[in-house]
Amino acid sequence: MKECVFCNILERKKPAEILYENEDALAILDINPIHYGHSLVVPKRHCRDFLELPMDSFHGVMEAAHVIARAMVQGLNLEGFNIFSNNGVLAGQSIFHFHLHITPRYLNDNIRFVLELKNYQNGEIERYGELIRSHISRSDGFATSQPMTSKE
């Protein structure tokens, strides 16, 4: 795709600080990092978001993320890091070519995930479980009519 910045980087039409490459993915430094060392793992096949990532690319993308995370922890002497992906405008996605962020974390780095946690009420957990399970097909690898609980 001509207008996709990641496709242009993958085709070496745009510069990037390349960290690692395998058959399925390229890892680069983010040019607008949360912290120095913030890296991106980009699948070589263009896909809009996580749901479009071809199944045969998963292993290579995750391998690249593992290699980069390990190297980041060792090279930057980290005690923690985050791996995340924004999928869809409401989730903060701004480049519509799936990618994983791997960002270093430091003590008192002032990054906070501000969440208002919910509590399921009166059978809601079972209802939401069923809503999700009803859209998992046998070909997705896991499907059951029985909910799995933490007691099993």
MARSETOR-831378 format. One record per residue: residue number from 1; x, y, z of N, C-alpha, C, O in turn. Coordinates in Angstrom, 1 decimal, decimal comma. Each point is the difference from the previous one (the first is absolute). Layout:
N
+-----+--------+--------+--------+--------+--------+--------+--------+--------+--------+--------+--------+--------+
:   k :   n_c1 :   n_c2 :   n_c3 :  ca_c1 :  ca_c2 :  ca_c3 :   c_c1 :   c_c2 :   c_c3 :   o_c1 :   o_c2 :   o_c3 :
+-----+--------+--------+--------+--------+--------+--------+--------+--------+--------+--------+--------+--------+
: NUM :      X :      Y :      Z :      X :      Y :      Z :      X :      Y :      Z :      X :      Y :      Z :
...
+-----+--------+--------+--------+--------+--------+--------+--------+--------+--------+--------+--------+--------+
//
This chain:
152
+-----+--------+--------+--------+--------+--------+--------+--------+--------+--------+--------+--------+--------+
:   k :   n_c1 :   n_c2 :   n_c3 :  ca_c1 :  ca_c2 :  ca_c3 :   c_c1 :   c_c2 :   c_c3 :   o_c1 :   o_c2 :   o_c3 :
+-----+--------+--------+--------+--------+--------+--------+--------+--------+--------+--------+--------+--------+
:   1 :    0,8 :   -1,2 :    0,0 :   -0,8 :    1,2 :    0,0 :    0,9 :    1,2 :    0,0 :    0,8 :    0,2 :    0,9 :
:   2 :   -1,0 :    0,7 :   -1,9 :    0,8 :    1,2 :   -0,1 :    0,0 :    0,9 :    1,1 :    1,0 :    0,6 :    0,4 :
:   3 :   -2,2 :   -0,4 :    0,2 :   -0,2 :    1,0 :    1,1 :    0,3 :   -0,6 :    1,4 :    0,0 :    0,8 :    0,9 :
:   4 :    0,3 :   -2,0 :   -0,8 :    0,3 :   -0,6 :    1,3 :    1,4 :    0,2 :    0,4 :    0,9 :   -0,5 :   -0,7 :
:   5 :   -0,6 :    1,2 :    1,8 :    1,3 :    0,3 :    0,4 :    0,8 :   -1,3 :    0,3 :    1,2 :   -0,1 :   -0,3 :
:   6 :   -1,9 :   -0,9 :    0,9 :    0,7 :   -1,3 :    0,4 :    0,3 :   -0,8 :   -1,3 :    1,1 :   -0,6 :   -0,1 :
:   7 :   -2,0 :    0,6 :   -0,9 :    0,3 :   -0,7 :   -1,2 :    1,2 :    0,7 :   -0,7 :    0,9 :   -0,7 :   -0,6 :
:   8 :   -0,8 :    2,0 :    0,6 :    1,1 :    0,7 :   -0,5 :    1,3 :   -0,3 :    0,7 :    1,1 :   -0,1 :   -0,6 :
:   9 :   -1,1 :    0,0 :    1,9 :    1,2 :   -0,4 :    0,8 :    0,4 :   -1,5 :   -0,4 :    1,1 :   -0,3 :   -0,2 :
:  10 :   -2,1 :   -0,6 :    0,1 :    0,3 :   -1,3 :   -0,3 :    0,6 :   -0,2 :   -1,4 :    0,8 :   -0,8 :   -0,2 :
:  11 :   -1,2 :    1,7 :   -0,7 :    0,5 :    0,0 :   -1,4 :    1,3 :    0,8 :   -0,1 :    0,6 :    0,2 :   -1,1 :
:  12 :   -0,1 :    0,3 :    2,2 :    1,2 :    0,8 :    0,1 :   -0,1 :    1,3 :   -0,8 :    1,0 :    0,6 :   -0,5 :
:  13 :   -2,2 :   -0,1 :    0,4 :   -0,3 :    1,3 :   -0,7 :    0,1 :    1,2 :    1,0 :    0,1 :    1,1 :   -0,4 :
:  14 :   -0,3 :   -1,4 :    1,7 :    0,1 :    1,0 :    1,1 :    1,0 :   -0,6 :    1,0 :    0,1 :   -1,2 :    0,2 :
:  15 :    0,7 :    2,2 :    0,3 :    1,0 :   -0,5 :    1,0 :   -0,6 :   -0,4 :    1,3 :   -1,0 :    0,5 :    0,4 :
:  16 :    1,7 :   -1,4 :    0,3 :   -0,4 :   -0,4 :    1,4 :    1,2 :   -0,6 :    0,7 :    0,9 :   -0,5 :   -0,7 :
:  17 :   -0,9 :    0,6 :    2,0 :    1,1 :   -0,7 :    0,7 :   -0,4 :   -1,4 :    0,3 :   -0,8 :   -0,3 :    0,9 :
:  18 :    1,3 :   -0,6 :   -1,7 :   -0,4 :   -1,4 :    0,0 :    0,7 :   -0,7 :    1,1 :    1,2 :    0,1 :    0,1 :
:  19 :   -1,9 :   -0,9 :    0,7 :    0,6 :   -0,7 :    1,1 :    0,1 :   -1,5 :   -0,3 :    0,9 :   -0,7 :    0,4 :
:  20 :   -1,9 :    0,2 :   -1,1 :   -0,1 :   -1,5 :   -0,2 :   -0,9 :   -0,3 :   -1,1 :   -1,0 :    0,8 :   -0,3 :
:  21 :    1,2 :   -1,9 :   -0,4 :   -0,9 :   -0,3 :   -1,1 :    0,0 :   -1,6 :   -0,1 :    1,0 :   -0,6 :    0,2 :
:  22 :   -2,2 :    0,1 :   -0,5 :   -0,1 :   -1,4 :   -0,3 :   -0,9 :   -0,1 :   -1,2 :   -0,3 :    1,0 :   -0,6 :
:  23 :   -0,1 :   -2,2 :    0,3 :   -0,8 :   -0,2 :   -1,2 :   -1,4 :    0,7 :    0,0 :   -0,5 :    0,4 :   -1,0 :
:  24 :    0,0 :   -0,2 :    2,2 :   -1,4 :    0,5 :    0,1 :   -0,1 :    1,5 :    0,6 :   -1,0 :    0,6 :   -0,1 :
:  25 :    2,1 :   -0,1 :    0,7 :   -0,1 :    1,2 :    0,7 :    1,3 :    0,8 :   -0,1 :    1,1 :   -0,5 :   -0,2 :
:  26 :   -1,3 :    1,8 :    0,5 :    1,2 :    1,0 :    0,1 :   -0,2 :    0,7 :    1,3 :   -1,1 :    0,5 :    0,3 :
:  27 :    2,2 :   -0,3 :    0,4 :   -0,1 :    0,7 :    1,3 :    0,9 :    1,3 :   -0,2 :    1,1 :   -0,1 :   -0,5 :
:  28 :   -1,7 :    1,2 :    0,9 :    0,6 :    1,3 :   -0,2 :   -0,1 :    0,9 :    1,3 :   -0,9 :   -0,3 :    0,8 :
:  29 :    1,7 :    1,3 :   -0,7 :   -0,3 :    1,0 :    1,1 :   -1,1 :    0,9 :   -0,4 :   -0,1 :    0,4 :   -1,2 :
:  30 :   -0,8 :   -0,1 :    2,1 :   -1,1 :    1,0 :   -0,2 :    0,7 :    1,4 :   -0,1 :    0,8 :    0,3 :    0,8 :
:  31 :   -1,2 :    0,4 :   -1,8 :    0,5 :    1,4 :   -0,2 :   -0,6 :    1,0 :    1,0 :    0,5 :    1,1 :    0,1 :
:  32 :   -1,6 :   -1,5 :    0,5 :   -0,6 :    0,9 :    1,0 :   -0,2 :   -0,9 :    1,3 :   -1,1 :   -0,3 :    0,4 :
:  33 :    2,2 :    0,0 :    0,3 :    0,0 :   -0,9 :    1,1 :   -0,6 :    0,5 :    1,3 :    0,1 :    1,2 :    0,3 :
:  34 :   -0,8 :   -2,1 :    0,4 :   -0,4 :    0,3 :    1,4 :    1,2 :    0,1 :    0,8 :    0,1 :    0,9 :    0,8 :
:  35 :    0,9 :   -1,8 :   -0,9 :    1,3 :    0,0 :    0,6 :    1,0 :   -0,3 :   -1,1 :   -0,3 :   -0,7 :   -0,9 :
:  36 :    1,6 :    1,1 :    1,0 :    1,0 :   -0,4 :   -0,9 :    0,1 :   -1,5 :    0,0 :    0,0 :   -0,6 :    1,1 :
:  37 :    0,0 :    0,0 :   -2,3 :    0,1 :   -1,4 :   -0,1 :   -1,4 :   -0,6 :   -0,4 :   -0,1 :   -1,2 :   -0,3 :
:  38 :   -1,0 :    2,0 :    0,4 :   -1,3 :   -0,4 :   -0,4 :    0,1 :   -0,6 :   -1,4 :    0,4 :    0,7 :   -0,9 :
:  39 :   -0,9 :   -1,9 :    0,7 :    0,2 :   -0,7 :   -1,2 :   -1,4 :   -0,5 :   -0,6 :   -0,9 :   -0,1 :    0,7 :
:  40 :    0,9 :   -0,1 :   -2,0 :   -1,2 :   -0,5 :   -0,7 :    0,3 :   -1,3 :   -0,7 :    1,1 :   -0,1 :   -0,6 :
:  41 :   -1,9 :   -0,8 :    0,7 :    0,1 :   -1,3 :   -0,8 :   -1,1 :    0,1 :   -1,0 :   -1,2 :    0,0 :    0,3 :
:  42 :    1,6 :   -0,1 :   -1,6 :   -1,0 :    0,2 :   -1,1 :    0,0 :   -1,2 :   -0,9 :    1,1 :   -0,4 :   -0,5 :
:  43 :   -2,3 :   -0,2 :    0,3 :    0,0 :   -1,2 :   -0,9 :    0,3 :    0,5 :   -1,4 :   -0,3 :    1,1 :   -0,4 :
:  44 :    1,0 :   -2,0 :   -0,4 :    0,4 :    0,3 :   -1,4 :   -1,2 :    0,1 :   -0,9 :    0,0 :    0,7 :   -1,0 :
:  45 :   -1,1 :   -1,5 :    1,3 :   -1,2 :    0,1 :   -0,8 :   -0,9 :    1,0 :    0,5 :   -0,3 :    0,1 :    1,2 :
:  46 :   -0,2 :    0,8 :   -2,1 :   -0,8 :    1,1 :    0,5 :   -1,3 :   -0,6 :    0,5 :   -0,7 :   -0,8 :   -0,7 :
:  47 :    0,3 :    1,3 :    1,9 :   -1,3 :   -0,4 :    0,6 :   -0,4 :    1,2 :    0,8 :    0,8 :    0,6 :    0,7 :
:  48 :   -2,0 :   -0,2 :   -0,7 :   -0,5 :    1,2 :    0,6 :    0,1 :   -0,1 :    1,6 :    0,4 :    1,0 :    0,6 :
:  49 :   -0,7 :   -2,1 :   -0,1 :    0,0 :   -0,1 :    1,5 :    0,3 :   -1,5 :    0,4 :    0,2 :   -0,8 :   -0,8 :
:  50 :   -0,3 :    0,6 :    2,1 :    0,3 :   -1,4 :    0,5 :   -0,9 :   -1,0 :   -0,6 :    0,4 :   -1,1 :   -0,3 :
:  51 :   -1,7 :    1,4 :    0,1 :   -0,9 :   -1,0 :   -0,5 :    0,3 :   -0,3 :   -1,5 :   -0,5 :   -1,1 :   -0,5 :
:  52 :    1,2 :    1,9 :   -0,2 :    0,4 :   -0,3 :   -1,4 :    1,3 :   -0,7 :   -0,1 :    0,4 :   -0,4 :   -1,1 :
:  53 :    0,4 :    0,3 :    2,2 :    1,3 :   -0,6 :    0,0 :   -0,2 :   -1,5 :   -0,4 :   -0,7 :   -0,7 :    0,6 :
:  54 :    1,4 :    0,3 :   -1,8 :   -0,2 :   -1,4 :   -0,4 :    0,5 :   -0,9 :    1,0 :    1,1 :    0,2 :    0,7 :
:  55 :   -1,8 :   -1,3 :   -0,5 :    0,4 :   -1,0 :    1,0 :    1,5 :   -0,5 :   -0,2 :    0,7 :   -0,3 :    1,0 :
:  56 :   -0,3 :    0,2 :   -2,2 :    1,3 :   -0,5 :   -0,3 :    1,1 :    1,0 :    0,3 :    1,2 :   -0,3 :   -0,1 :
:  57 :   -1,6 :    1,5 :    0,5 :    1,0 :    1,1 :    0,4 :    0,2 :    0,1 :    1,5 :    0,9 :    0,6 :    0,5 :
:  58 :   -1,8 :   -1,2 :    0,3 :    0,0 :    0,2 :    1,4 :    1,3 :   -0,4 :    0,7 :    0,6 :    0,7 :    0,7 :
:  59 :   -0,1 :   -1,9 :   -1,1 :    1,2 :   -0,5 :    0,7 :    1,2 :    0,9 :   -0,3 :    0,7 :    0,4 :    1,0 :
:  60 :   -0,5 :    0,1 :   -2,2 :    1,1 :    0,8 :   -0,3 :   -0,1 :    1,4 :    0,6 :    1,0 :    0,6 :    0,5 :
:  61 :   -2,2 :   -0,1 :   -0,4 :   -0,3 :    1,3 :    0,7 :    0,3 :   -0,1 :    1,5 :    0,7 :    0,8 :    0,6 :
:  62 :   -1,2 :   -1,9 :    0,0 :    0,3 :   -0,2 :    1,4 :    1,4 :   -0,3 :    0,3 :    0,6 :    0,4 :    1,0 :
:  63 :    0,1 :   -1,1 :   -1,9 :    1,4 :   -0,3 :    0,2 :    0,8 :    1,3 :    0,0 :    0,9 :    0,2 :    0,8 :
:  64 :   -1,2 :    0,7 :   -1,8 :    0,7 :    1,3 :    0,0 :   -0,3 :    0,8 :    1,2 :    1,0 :    0,6 :    0,5 :
:  65 :   -2,2 :   -0,6 :    0,0 :   -0,3 :    0,7 :    1,3 :    0,8 :   -0,6 :    1,1 :    0,5 :    0,8 :    0,9 :
:  66 :   -0,4 :   -2,1 :   -0,8 :    0,8 :   -0,6 :    1,1 :    1,5 :    0,3 :   -0,1 :    0,6 :    0,4 :    1,0 :
:  67 :   -0,1 :   -0,4 :   -2,2 :    1,4 :    0,3 :   -0,2 :    0,3 :    1,5 :    0,4 :    1,0 :    0,2 :    0,7 :
:  68 :   -1,9 :    0,7 :   -1,1 :    0,2 :    1,4 :    0,3 :   -0,2 :    0,3 :    1,5 :    0,8 :    0,7 :    0,6 :
:  69 :   -1,8 :   -1,3 :    0,0 :   -0,2 :    0,2 :    1,4 :    1,2 :   -0,5 :    0,8 :    0,5 :    0,7 :    1,0 :
:  70 :    0,0 :   -1,9 :   -1,3 :    1,2 :   -0,5 :    0,7 :    1,2 :    0,9 :   -0,1 :    0,7 :    0,3 :    0,9 :
:  71 :   -0,5 :    0,1 :   -2,2 :    1,2 :    0,9 :   -0,2 :   -0,2 :    1,3 :    0,7 :    1,0 :    0,6 :    0,4 :
:  72 :   -2,2 :   -0,1 :   -0,4 :   -0,3 :    1,3 :    0,7 :    0,3 :   -0,1 :    1,5 :    0,6 :    0,9 :    0,6 :
:  73 :   -1,1 :   -2,0 :    0,0 :    0,2 :   -0,2 :    1,4 :    1,5 :    0,0 :    0,3 :    0,5 :    0,6 :    1,0 :
:  74 :    0,2 :   -1,4 :   -1,8 :    1,5 :   -0,2 :    0,3 :    0,7 :    1,3 :   -0,4 :    0,9 :    0,5 :    0,8 :
:  75 :   -1,1 :    0,1 :   -2,0 :    0,7 :    1,1 :   -0,5 :   -0,2 :    1,3 :    0,8 :    0,9 :    0,8 :    0,1 :
:  76 :   -2,2 :   -0,6 :    0,4 :   -0,3 :    1,2 :    0,7 :   -0,1 :   -0,2 :    1,5 :   -0,3 :    0,9 :    0,7 :
:  77 :    0,6 :   -2,1 :   -0,3 :    0,0 :   -0,4 :    1,5 :   -1,4 :    0,3 :    0,6 :    0,0 :    0,7 :    1,0 :
:  78 :   -1,0 :   -1,2 :   -1,6 :   -1,4 :    0,3 :    0,4 :   -0,5 :   -1,1 :    1,0 :    0,5 :   -1,1 :    0,1 :
:  79 :   -1,4 :    1,6 :    0,8 :   -0,7 :   -0,9 :    0,9 :   -1,4 :   -0,2 :   -0,5 :   -0,7 :   -0,8 :    0,6 :
:  80 :    0,3 :    1,5 :   -1,7 :   -1,4 :   -0,2 :   -0,5 :   -0,1 :    0,6 :   -1,4 :    0,8 :    0,9 :   -0,4 :
:  81 :   -1,9 :   -1,3 :   -0,3 :   -0,3 :    0,5 :   -1,3 :   -1,5 :   -0,3 :   -0,2 :   -0,6 :   -0,9 :    0,6 :
:  82 :    0,0 :    1,6 :   -1,6 :   -1,3 :   -0,2 :   -0,4 :    0,0 :   -0,5 :   -1,5 :    0,8 :    0,5 :   -0,8 :
:  83 :   -1,7 :   -1,4 :    0,5 :   -0,3 :   -0,3 :   -1,4 :   -1,5 :    0,3 :   -0,2 :   -0,8 :   -0,5 :    0,7 :
:  84 :    0,6 :    1,3 :   -1,7 :   -1,4 :    0,3 :   -0,3 :   -0,3 :    0,3 :   -1,5 :    1,0 :    0,2 :   -0,7 :
:  85 :   -2,2 :   -0,2 :    0,4 :   -0,4 :    0,3 :   -1,4 :   -1,3 :    0,8 :    0,0 :   -1,0 :   -0,4 :    0,8 :
:  86 :    0,9 :    1,5 :   -1,5 :   -1,2 :    0,7 :   -0,1 :   -0,8 :   -0,5 :   -1,3 :    0,6 :    0,0 :   -1,1 :
:  87 :   -1,8 :   -0,3 :    1,3 :   -0,8 :   -0,6 :   -1,2 :   -1,3 :    0,8 :   -0,1 :   -0,9 :   -0,1 :    0,8 :
:  88 :    0,8 :    0,9 :   -1,8 :   -1,1 :    0,9 :   -0,3 :    0,2 :    1,4 :    0,6 :    0,8 :    0,2 :    0,9 :
:  89 :   -1,5 :    0,7 :   -1,5 :    0,1 :    1,4 :    0,3 :   -0,3 :    0,2 :    1,5 :    0,8 :    0,7 :    0,7 :
:  90 :   -1,8 :   -1,3 :   -0,2 :   -0,4 :    0,2 :    1,4 :    1,1 :   -0,5 :    1,0 :    0,1 :    0,5 :    1,1 :
:  91 :    0,7 :   -1,4 :   -1,6 :    1,1 :   -0,6 :    0,8 :    1,3 :    0,8 :   -0,2 :    1,0 :   -0,4 :    0,6 :
:  92 :   -1,0 :    1,4 :   -1,4 :    1,2 :    0,8 :   -0,2 :    0,8 :   -0,3 :   -1,2 :    1,1 :    0,5 :   -0,1 :
:  93 :   -1,6 :   -1,4 :   -0,7 :    0,8 :   -0,4 :   -1,2 :    0,1 :    1,2 :   -1,0 :   -1,0 :    0,6 :   -0,3 :
:  94 :    2,2 :   -0,3 :   -0,1 :    0,2 :    1,1 :   -0,9 :    0,6 :   -0,4 :   -1,4 :   -0,1 :    0,7 :   -1,0 :
:  95 :    0,8 :   -1,8 :    1,1 :    0,6 :   -0,6 :   -1,3 :   -0,8 :   -1,3 :   -0,2 :    0,1 :   -0,9 :    0,9 :
:  96 :   -0,7 :    0,8 :   -2,0 :   -0,9 :   -1,2 :   -0,2 :    0,7 :   -1,1 :   -0,8 :   -0,4 :   -0,5 :   -1,0 :
:  97 :    1,5 :    0,1 :    1,7 :    0,8 :   -1,2 :   -0,4 :    0,3 :   -0,6 :    1,4 :    0,8 :    0,6 :    0,8 :
:  98 :   -1,3 :   -1,8 :   -0,5 :    0,2 :   -0,5 :    1,4 :    1,4 :    0,0 :    0,4 :    0,9 :   -0,2 :   -0,8 :
:  99 :   -0,7 :    0,5 :    2,1 :    1,4 :    0,0 :    0,6 :   -0,1 :   -0,1 :    1,5 :   -1,0 :    0,4 :    0,6 :
: 100 :    2,0 :   -1,0 :    0,0 :    0,1 :   -0,1 :    1,4 :    1,0 :    1,1 :    0,5 :    1,0 :    0,2 :   -0,6 :
: 101 :   -1,3 :    0,4 :    1,7 :    0,9 :    0,9 :    0,7 :    0,7 :   -0,7 :    1,1 :   -0,7 :   -0,8 :    0,7 :
: 102 :    1,9 :    1,0 :   -0,6 :    0,8 :   -0,5 :    1,2 :    0,7 :    1,2 :    0,6 :    0,9 :    0,5 :   -0,6 :
: 103 :   -1,3 :   -0,2 :    1,8 :    0,5 :    1,2 :    0,6 :    0,7 :   -0,2 :    1,3 :   -0,6 :   -0,7 :    0,9 :
: 104 :    1,8 :    1,2 :   -0,6 :    0,6 :   -0,2 :    1,3 :   -0,7 :    0,7 :    1,1 :   -0,7 :    1,0 :   -0,3 :
: 105 :    0,8 :   -1,5 :    1,5 :   -0,6 :    0,6 :    1,1 :    1,1 :    0,3 :    1,1 :    0,9 :   -0,8 :    0,1 :
: 106 :   -1,1 :    1,9 :    0,6 :    1,0 :    0,4 :    1,0 :   -0,7 :    0,4 :    1,2 :   -1,2 :    0,4 :    0,0 :
: 107 :    1,8 :   -0,6 :    1,2 :   -0,6 :    0,4 :    1,2 :   -0,3 :    1,5 :    0,0 :    0,8 :    0,8 :   -0,5 :
: 108 :   -2,0 :   -0,4 :    0,9 :   -0,5 :    1,4 :    0,0 :    0,0 :    0,6 :   -1,4 :    0,3 :    1,2 :   -0,1 :
: 109 :   -0,6 :   -2,0 :   -0,9 :    0,0 :    0,6 :   -1,4 :   -1,3 :    0,7 :   -0,3 :   -0,1 :    0,6 :   -1,1 :
: 110 :   -0,8 :   -0,5 :    2,0 :   -1,2 :    0,8 :   -0,1 :   -1,0 :   -0,5 :   -1,1 :   -0,8 :    0,7 :   -0,5 :
: 111 :    1,0 :   -2,0 :    0,0 :   -1,0 :   -0,5 :   -0,9 :   -1,0 :   -0,8 :    0,8 :    0,3 :   -0,8 :    0,9 :
: 112 :   -1,6 :    1,2 :   -1,1 :   -1,1 :   -0,7 :    0,8 :   -1,1 :   -0,4 :   -0,9 :   -0,4 :    0,7 :   -0,9 :
: 113 :   -0,1 :   -1,9 :    1,1 :   -1,2 :   -0,4 :   -0,6 :   -1,1 :    0,2 :    0,9 :   -0,2 :   -0,7 :    1,0 :
: 114 :   -0,5 :    1,8 :   -1,2 :   -1,1 :    0,4 :    0,9 :   -1,3 :   -0,8 :   -0,4 :   -0,5 :    0,3 :   -1,0 :
: 115 :    0,1 :   -1,2 :    1,9 :   -1,1 :   -0,8 :   -0,3 :   -1,0 :    0,1 :    1,1 :    0,3 :    0,1 :    1,2 :
: 116 :   -1,6 :   -0,2 :   -1,6 :   -1,1 :   -0,1 :    0,9 :   -0,5 :   -1,4 :   -0,1 :   -0,8 :   -0,3 :   -0,9 :
: 117 :    1,2 :   -0,6 :    1,8 :   -0,3 :   -1,4 :   -0,2 :   -1,5 :   -0,2 :    0,4 :   -0,6 :    0,6 :    0,8 :
: 118 :    0,0 :   -1,5 :   -1,5 :   -1,4 :   -0,4 :    0,1 :   -0,1 :   -1,2 :    0,8 :    0,9 :   -0,8 :    0,2 :
: 119 :   -2,1 :    0,5 :    0,4 :   -0,3 :   -1,2 :    0,6 :   -1,3 :   -0,6 :   -0,7 :   -1,0 :    0,7 :   -0,1 :
: 120 :    1,1 :   -2,0 :   -0,3 :   -1,1 :   -0,6 :   -0,5 :   -1,1 :   -0,2 :    1,0 :    0,3 :   -0,3 :    1,2 :
: 121 :   -1,5 :    0,5 :   -1,5 :   -1,1 :   -0,2 :    0,9 :   -1,0 :   -1,0 :   -0,5 :   -0,2 :   -0,2 :   -1,2 :
: 122 :   -0,4 :   -0,6 :    2,1 :   -1,2 :   -0,8 :   -0,3 :    0,0 :   -0,8 :   -1,3 :   -0,8 :    0,3 :   -0,9 :
: 123 :    1,8 :   -1,2 :    0,7 :    0,0 :   -0,8 :   -1,2 :    0,6 :    0,7 :   -1,2 :    0,1 :   -0,7 :   -1,1 :
: 124 :    0,4 :    1,9 :    1,2 :    0,6 :    0,7 :   -1,2 :    1,2 :   -0,7 :   -0,5 :    0,3 :   -0,1 :   -1,2 :
: 125 :    0,6 :   -0,5 :    2,1 :    1,2 :   -0,6 :   -0,4 :   -0,3 :   -1,2 :   -1,0 :    0,6 :   -0,2 :   -1,0 :
: 126 :   -1,7 :   -0,6 :    1,4 :   -0,4 :   -1,1 :   -0,8 :   -0,6 :    0,5 :   -1,4 :    0,3 :   -0,6 :   -1,0 :
: 127 :   -1,0 :    1,7 :    1,1 :   -0,6 :    0,5 :   -1,2 :    1,0 :    0,5 :   -1,0 :    0,0 :   -0,3 :   -1,2 :
: 128 :    1,0 :    1,0 :    1,7 :    1,1 :    0,5 :   -0,8 :    0,9 :   -1,1 :   -0,6 :    0,4 :    0,0 :   -1,1 :
: 129 :   -0,2 :   -1,0 :    2,0 :    0,7 :   -1,2 :   -0,5 :   -0,7 :   -0,7 :   -1,1 :    0,6 :   -0,3 :   -1,0 :
: 130 :   -1,9 :    0,2 :    1,1 :   -0,8 :   -0,7 :   -1,1 :    0,0 :    0,9 :   -1,3 :    0,1 :   -0,5 :   -1,1 :
: 131 :   -0,2 :    1,8 :    1,3 :    0,0 :    0,9 :   -1,2 :    1,3 :   -0,2 :   -0,8 :    0,0 :    0,0 :   -1,2 :
: 132 :    1,1 :   -0,1 :    1,9 :    1,3 :   -0,2 :   -0,6 :    0,1 :   -1,4 :   -0,6 :    0,4 :   -0,2 :   -1,1 :
: 133 :   -0,6 :   -0,8 :    2,0 :    0,1 :   -1,4 :   -0,5 :   -0,8 :   -0,3 :   -1,2 :    0,4 :   -0,8 :   -0,8 :
: 134 :   -1,6 :    1,4 :    0,7 :   -0,9 :   -0,3 :   -1,1 :    0,6 :    0,4 :   -1,3 :   -0,5 :   -0,4 :   -1,1 :
: 135 :    1,5 :    1,2 :    1,1 :    0,7 :    0,4 :   -1,3 :    1,3 :   -0,6 :   -0,2 :    0,8 :    0,4 :   -0,9 :
: 136 :   -0,5 :   -1,4 :    1,6 :    1,3 :   -0,8 :   -0,2 :   -0,4 :   -1,3 :   -0,7 :   -0,9 :   -0,7 :    0,5 :
: 137 :    1,5 :    0,5 :   -1,6 :   -0,3 :   -1,2 :   -0,8 :    1,0 :   -1,1 :    0,4 :    1,1 :    0,3 :    0,5 :
: 138 :   -1,4 :   -1,5 :   -0,8 :    0,9 :   -1,1 :    0,3 :    1,4 :    0,2 :   -0,7 :    1,0 :   -0,4 :    0,5 :
: 139 :   -1,1 :    1,0 :   -1,7 :    1,3 :    0,3 :   -0,7 :    0,9 :    1,0 :    0,6 :    1,1 :    0,2 :   -0,3 :
: 140 :   -1,7 :    0,6 :    1,3 :    0,8 :    1,0 :    0,7 :    0,9 :   -0,7 :    1,1 :    0,8 :    0,7 :    0,6 :
: 141 :   -1,0 :   -2,0 :   -0,4 :    0,9 :   -0,7 :    0,9 :   -0,6 :   -0,3 :    1,4 :    0,4 :   -0,9 :    0,6 :
: 142 :   -1,4 :    1,7 :   -0,2 :   -0,6 :   -0,2 :    1,3 :   -1,5 :    0,3 :   -0,1 :   -0,3 :    1,2 :   -0,4 :
: 143 :   -0,5 :   -2,1 :    0,8 :   -1,4 :    0,3 :    0,1 :   -0,6 :   -1,0 :    0,9 :    0,3 :   -1,2 :   -0,1 :
: 144 :   -1,2 :    1,7 :    1,0 :   -0,6 :   -0,9 :    0,9 :   -1,4 :    0,6 :    0,4 :   -0,1 :    1,2 :    0,0 :
: 145 :   -0,8 :   -2,1 :    0,3 :   -1,2 :    0,5 :    0,5 :    0,0 :    0,2 :    1,5 :   -0,9 :    0,6 :    0,6 :
: 146 :    1,9 :   -1,1 :    0,0 :    0,2 :    0,1 :    1,5 :    1,0 :    1,1 :    0,3 :    1,1 :    0,0 :   -0,5 :
: 147 :   -1,5 :    0,9 :    1,4 :    1,0 :    1,0 :    0,4 :    1,1 :   -0,5 :    0,8 :   -0,3 :   -0,9 :    0,8 :
: 148 :    1,5 :    1,3 :   -1,0 :    1,1 :   -0,3 :    0,8 :    0,1 :    1,0 :    1,1 :    0,0 :    1,2 :   -0,2 :
: 149 :    0,2 :   -1,6 :    1,4 :    0,1 :    0,9 :    1,1 :    1,4 :   -0,2 :    0,7 :    0,7 :   -1,0 :   -0,3 :
: 150 :   -0,3 :    1,9 :    1,1 :    1,3 :   -0,1 :    0,7 :    0,0 :   -1,2 :    1,0 :    1,1 :   -0,3 :    0,5 :
: 151 :   -2,3 :   -0,3 :   -0,2 :    0,0 :   -1,1 :    0,9 :    0,4 :   -1,3 :   -0,7 :    0,2 :   -1,0 :    0,6 :
: 152 :   -0,2 :    1,0 :   -2,0 :    0,3 :   -1,3 :   -0,7 :    1,5 :   -0,2 :   -0,1 :    0,4 :   -1,0 :   -0,6 :
+-----+--------+--------+--------+--------+--------+--------+--------+--------+--------+--------+--------+--------+
//
